[in-house]
Amino acid sequence: MSCPSETPAPFEPYRVKAVERLPNPTAPEREAALDRAHYNLFQLRSDEIRIDLLTDSGTSAMSDRQWAAMMLGDESYAGSRNFAHFEAVVRELTGFPHILPTHQGRAAENLLFSTLCRPGSVIPNNMHFDTTQAHILHNGGRPVNVAAAAAYDPDLEAPFKGDVDVPSLTRLLDREGREKVPLVMVTITNNTGGGQPVSLANVREVSKVVHARDIPLYLDMCRWAENAFFVREREPGMHDWSIPRIGRAFFDLADGATMSAKKDGLVNIGGFVATRDPHVAERLNEAQILFEGFTTYGGLARRDLEAMAIGLQEATELEYLEHRIAQMRYLAGRLQAAGVPIFRPVGGHAVYLDVRRFLPHLSEEELPGQALVVEIYREGGIRTVEVGSLMFGKEGNENGRSLELVRLAVPRRVYSAAQLAFVAETVGRVYARRNAIRGLRFTHRPERLPHFTARFAPLGERVSTAP
Ligand SMILES: *Cc1c(COP(=O)(O)O)cnc(C)c1O
């Protein structure tokens, strides 16, 4: 099990300036925590967790430059100079003229879908993220996933498994018609589908198909810099392009974007929605003022805008991205050396475990993904997240396919190689005793975004009657 991996430990291109002690819960403490949390790891307290791979969202370490920028906050309600800086940076990176800050990605989705999505609307995407799906449903629309078949094969080594299936998108658009499709989205990288990149060639084709029908194209650009890194590595003719230049090639094909800067913005809170369309911008602005705050702060302290302006630029630095992707490959290499089945190839922000091959003896009703998440925590205090039938319910794909994954999301600039090796070792131990792992059942199942607040009990045990 402790078979050494060939993958070298990635060299961290930064040094530590402040430290935060890691909690070290004992096995009985972890057991008690699981019981209290009703086997839902979203309900754990952070001091019950040794290594937290729940999400890479808002969990980044800010740089010394970002912390210094926080002191430059100009907390004016309107017209803050931090907004001017933020706006200039996003305009430079994306080319979009209208940029509306929000407190995070789903707030950008709220503005966009409450403005453009109507009851009966159909919104295609390679794969909708959970909050994107939820916002479309909330506005009476129907989210449809049109990722290519490759996206649903955890074993297939292909360079751009996030790509949209263009024929299937075209059929959908022809069937539904322009009136029913207010926009088409493409998520770069595809978080729900293993963090896989989308090629520039694919977005170019999508843009052609969509624009020929006079439909606007929006990018979910949460991880656009990681996506650009893969494009630079894998797409013919792109090796010499800078990350900002590749990003710009993507944005030039789109009419707007939503962004959670908690990902490739390297901040703990922040986001934006951007558009080229001045009429849409006006309506987004009305919604922004209603839901978020005035145009020049959008639900954030102005110091947060300043930190975001710098983080968005730092996320495009090649040495940073090289290390980040090397971390994923290191973790994946150690897991594979222990025989653990993972989604391949390795994506940009996480390593995903292939639950169907990890726990083949559990049926979908026995919630195998959640059962695995619980066991990894039990084994070593590591928090991960189910990305499968629990998170997404029965919202399937155009082709009736689905994935059953557990995501090990790696926060940016936070964990060392030794800590990632510990993660792989822990998951390896769980894999070694996989045949003894039992399933879970719901004791409370909420209608929407169930993974956040659902409660579970181990199968074959009595349900506790706690409130
Ligand atoms: C995180 C995420 C969102 C939502 O952003 P929040 O900042 O968490 O609200 C939307 N889309 C994708 C692809 C994401 O990963």
The ligand as an SDF file (V2000), in Angstrom:
LIG
                    3D

 15 15  0  0  0  0  0  0  0  0999 V2000
  -18.1930   27.4550   -7.4860 C   0  0  0  0  0  0  0  0  0  0  0  0
  -18.8790   27.4410   -8.7770 C   0  0  0  0  0  0  0  0  0  0  0  0
  -19.9950   28.2420   -8.9960 C   0  0  0  0  0  0  0  0  0  0  0  0
  -20.6550   29.0660   -7.9060 C   0  0  0  0  0  0  0  0  0  0  0  0
  -19.7830   29.9530   -7.2920 O   0  0  0  0  0  0  0  0  0  0  0  0
  -19.8850   30.3360   -5.7220 P   0  0  0  0  0  0  0  0  0  0  0  0
  -18.8350   31.3590   -5.5540 O   0  0  0  0  0  0  0  0  0  0  0  0
  -19.6250   29.0700   -4.9550 O   0  0  0  0  0  0  0  0  0  0  0  0
  -21.2510   30.8500   -5.4650 O   0  0  0  0  0  0  0  0  0  0  0  0
  -20.5410   28.2430  -10.2630 C   0  0  0  0  0  0  0  0  0  0  0  0
  -20.0260   27.4750  -11.2440 N   0  0  0  0  0  0  0  0  0  0  0  0
  -18.9660   26.6680  -11.0620 C   0  0  0  0  0  0  0  0  0  0  0  0
  -18.4290   25.8570  -12.1960 C   0  0  0  0  0  0  0  0  0  0  0  0
  -18.3560   26.6090   -9.8180 C   0  0  0  0  0  0  0  0  0  0  0  0
  -17.3160   25.8030   -9.6370 O   0  0  0  0  0  0  0  0  0  0  0  0
  1  2  1  0
  2  3  1  0
  2 14  2  0
  3  4  1  0
  3 10  2  0
  4  5  1  0
  5  6  1  0
  6  7  2  0
  6  8  1  0
  6  9  1  0
 10 11  1  0
 11 12  2  0
 12 13  1  0
 12 14  1  0
 14 15  1  0
M  END
$$$$
